Amino acid sequence: LGGVRLIKAVSERKEIDHEKLFFHGASHGGKLGAYFAYFLPFNAVFLGVPSSCEINAHLEKRYGSAASEWKNHHTVTDYFDLVYFAPGIKCPVLVGVGFWDRSCPPTGVYSFYNAIPDGKKKIINKIHDGHGGAPPEYHPATWKFLVDHLNK
């Protein structure tokens, strides 16, 4: 919530065009961007391989994050799972997913993506990449998506 207050305060400054706000982040940055998009009126967000999607998949014998520390706190982690925040995101969203990603597995990222309301959402599949790495067109496509939504 401190990040939400910070972005809100900065966006309200007179030298900032608060009509043109976007977010670009990946992994934990993708997670934070999803939280921010839930609370703040962004024009668009890019959430690359967002973490914290289906954190407790292991409890249902499904593949989940390889991050073992989540397993020690499963009684409270649902409060932070992006799948629960997704329906409240109202701006256009571009999500990146790595098919070889063990930290933020595609099963969880797709659960998050599918929970975002229909409309202006899009996903980029990094079929041959994991958490890091991407095809050459990936990064330019993320910025193009955001710029295309700045003037709408």
NORBELLIN-V545213 format. One record per helix or strand of 3 or more residues. SS is the DSSP state (helix for helix, strand for strand). FROM is the first residue (numbers start at 0). TO is the last residue. If there is no record, write none. Layout:
# NORBELLIN-V545213
ss:from:to
SS:FROM:TO
SS:FROM:TO
This chain:
# NORBELLIN-V545213
ss:from:to
helix:1:10
strand:21:25
helix:27:38
strand:43:47
helix:56:59
helix:67:72
helix:76:79
helix:81:85
strand:91:97
helix:105:114
strand:120:125
helix:136:149
